[in-house]
Amino acid sequence: METGKYLMDNYWTSFWLNHAHQSRDKDHQIQVLRTLGKQPVSDEAFAAILESIFALLSPDRNANLLDLCCGNGLITHALSDKFEAVTAIDISEEFISKLMDSDRNNKITGLVSDIRTIDFPEMSFDRILCYAGIQYLSEQETLFLFKKLRRWIRDGGLVLLGDIPDATHRWRFFDSPERENAYFDALAAAQPIVGTWFDPSWLEKLSRYAGFKSSEFHSQPQTLPYQHYRFDLILKA
């Protein structure tokens, strides 16, 4: 049991460090695995993703933003001119280097760190974003992250956890016998496809446990590429 846990804890760290290096000269969407049929999502699909994030995150040019699991910064840059300052975190030094090399507004502070271990002073941020990120955490790690998010966010602030794999729609993704077998084979090898799938009711109870005032679940618009098996979550402090 402990061996399996160790493999699980280290799988996604190794995966993303290796992927960031191996994909450094590929399309920017491929670098962060925002793909359909192993091809980068279209410009129109990415524009729809950004529009959805803007609508849910309520940007404020007088506010500061923490962007967790920022990858190469495609979303971070789109948000940077909508906030006073942005702190962006990713475990990959290569991704953070790409982010900072293209920081046109000089508003972004990029930090190479693991979101499981990084910490900030209490009430440091007005908004926090983690888009397509918490799936790489275990349930226990997600619990610890929620408690940290509540400490970091100012009263009245907002946390957006976006593009969360929905456990109640898991089989919409693994939608054939072959894909079901691949899912179980990967799980047995502690190399899960997609990552952790979350039940919305579990996250709702966790948000209360962590001290958030409310949690709002949002179905993704039809224009988003993964809307058939993912959802977004807003936590209000």
N, C-alpha and C positions, 0 to 999 in steps of 0.2 A: 504493500500500500504506500509506504513512504517513498519507495523507488518510483512508483508511478507518479506520485505528486511531484517529485523532483524533476522528472522528465517534463511534466506539464508546465511547471514553473519556468523552465528554461527554453522550452520549444519556441514560443513566440518571440522571445528575445533574440535567439539565434536566427530564427526565420527572417525577422525584419532587418537585422544587421547584414545578413547575407544578401537578402533581396535588394536592399538599398545600394549595395556595392555592385551587384551583378546587373542591375537595371539602370545604372547611372547615366548611360548614353541613350536610353530608350525614351519613348514618349512620356511626358510628365504625368499623364493619367495612369499609364502602365506602372510607373514608379510607385504609385500609391495603391495599385491594384483596383483602380476604379474602372472596371472593364465589363464588357458584355461579350460572351463568346470569345474570350481571350483577346478582344480588341478594345482599344480605349473608348470610353463613352464619347458620344458626339458632343460638339460644342453646345448644341441646343440642350442636351440632357444636363450638361454641367451648369449651364446658365439657369436651368430650372432648379437644380440643387441649391445654387447660391440664392436664388429668389426665395426659396422655402426657408433657408437659414435666416435670411434677413428678416423675413416676416415673423419668425418665431423668437429670434434673439432680441428684438427691439433695440437696435444699435442706438448709441447716444454719444455724440462727439465730446461730451464732458465726462464720459465714463472710461474706465480701463477694463481691458479684456484679458483673460487667461485662456489660451488655446492649447488644450492638451492633446497629445498624439497628432501634432500638426503636420507630420510628414514633410514633404518638400515645400509646403507653404502655399499651395494653390488657393486654398480657402482663406488662409491667414492674410494674404495680400489683398484679396477682395474685401476683407473686413477692415484693413488697417486705416483706410481713410474715413471710416465711419466711427472711429473711437479716438480718444485722446492718446492712448498708448496701448500696446499689445505685448504681452509676454507669451512666447510660444515655446512649447516643450516637446521634444521628441528624443527617443532613445538613440537615434542614428545621427552620428556626427556628420555624415555625408548629407543627410537631409537638411540638417540645420545650416550647413555651409551653403547649400543651394538657396535656402530661405534668405539668409543674410546677404548673399551676393546680389540678390534681386530686390532688396529692400529700397524702394525708390523714395519712400516718405520719411525714412529714418525714425519711424515710430515703433519699430519692432525690436524687442529684446529676445534673442533666441538662446535657449539653454538646452544643452545636451544632458538629459536625465531620464530616469525611469519614473513614471508617474506613480508607481507603487512605493517609492522611497522618498521622492522630493517632498519638501514641506515649505510653507510660507507662513508669515505671521497671520494672526487672526484678522478677519475682515479686510483683506488686502485688495479684493476685486469687486467690481460692480456687476460684471458678467463673466461667466465661465462657459466655455464650449468644449465638448469632447465629441467629435463627429466621427462615426465609424471606428471608435476606439475601445469602448468597454468590452467588446466581444473578446478581446485578447486577455481579459482578466478572468480568474476563477470567481465563483460566487463569494468566497471569503475575501478575496482581494477587492471585489466590488463593494462589499460591506465597508471595508476600511477606507476605500476611496470616498464613499458617500459621507462618511463622518468627517473626512478632511475637507471635502467640498463645502460642507456646512460651516466649518471653521473659517475657511478662506473667504466665503462670500459675505458681503456686507448685508445687514438687515435691509430688506426691500429689494435685494438683488435677485438675479435670475441665472439659473444654470440650464443649459440646453445640452442634453445627451441625445445625439442624433444618429439615425441609421442603425438602430438596435435590432439584431436578429430576434424575431418573434418566435418563441418556442411553440406557441399555439398554431403557427403556420409553417413549422419546420418542413413538413412534407410537401409543401408547395415548391420548395427548393429541391429537395431530394424526391423528385417526382416520377421516378421509374425504378423498377427492381434493381437495375444496375447502379443507379445513384444511391439507393438505399444501402446496397452492399458496400459501396465506397464509403458511405458515412460510417457504418459500423466498423469496417476495416481500419479506417483512420482513427476512430475512437479507441480501438483496441491497441493501436500503436502509440497512443498519447500524442497524436499529431492531428488534432481535430480540424475538419474542413469548416471554414468560416470562423470557428471559435466557440465561445459560450453562447447558447441560445437562452434568452430570458423570458420568463412568463411576466406579463405586465402586472399581474396581481402581486407577484413577489416583489417587484420593484416599488410598487405603491406602498406596501408594508415596510419595506426597507427605508423609503424616504421619510416615513413617520418616525421610525426608529432613530434615524440620523438627525431628526430635529427640524426638518423642513415643514413649513406651514401648509404647503399644498403640492400636489403633483398633477400634472395635466398630460394626458396621453393624446398624441396626434397621429392619425393615419396619414401616410404620405400621399401627396397628390399623384394622380395617374401619370403625370408627366415625368415622374422620377423613375430611374431605371430599376430600382429594387423594391418598389412600393408593394409588391405582392407578398413579401415576407419580412418586411422591416417596418419599424415605427419610430417616432420621435417622442422624447419625454422632456417636459419643462418642470423644473423644481424651483419653487419660490421660497425665499428665506423670510 
